[in-house]
Structure formats: C-alpha cells, structure tokens
Amino acid sequence: MDLALSQKAVHNLSKEFVERQQIVKSALMELRPDFFVRPGQVYQHPTKEQLKGKFTGKWGINQEWKYKVHGQGCKLIHIDTLEPIEWDSPEVNRFDPS
C-alpha cells in the first residue's frame, strides 16, 4: 500500500470516528443538556430531580443503546452489535488522539 493510499485510509477512519461521536453528543444533549452551555449563557447546576436516573439506562429511538454518563462524557454500547462509542472530549467535531 503506498503512502497516499494509507493516508487516505487513516483520514477516512478518523472521519468516520468523528461522525459516530455525534451519536453520543445527541444522547448527552437529550439526557444531560446541562453539559452544553452556550456562550453568554450562565451555567446552572442540574437539580436532584434532573439527575435522578440519568447516569445509566437505555437511550435511542428503539432504546437500542445502553448508556453510562461519567464526568462530562458518556459511553454508549449498542445492545445488538455491542459497538461501543465513548465521548469525553469538549469538542466532538475534532479528532483528539488522546
């Protein structure tokens, strides 16, 4: 495999990885909207009622993902395929090698 072809393959894999991260962002925006503070908006801590039952459970149109919220991130595992997707980054549209 030549260098240009391998670079394109790595680029495509990285792009797909970033696109899949959007699923976790969508889950968090629904489950924990308090994680997403817009510029000029004052952060308000969630109430106990908002937090109750929001750390683990099932999410998705057909409840097809198991989720676990941790820190400012979330891990999803697809119930049928066992595909894991985890997000800890402050920006889901960037690939962070760490």
Order of alpha helices (4+ residues) and beta strands (2+ residues): alpha-alpha-beta-beta-beta-beta
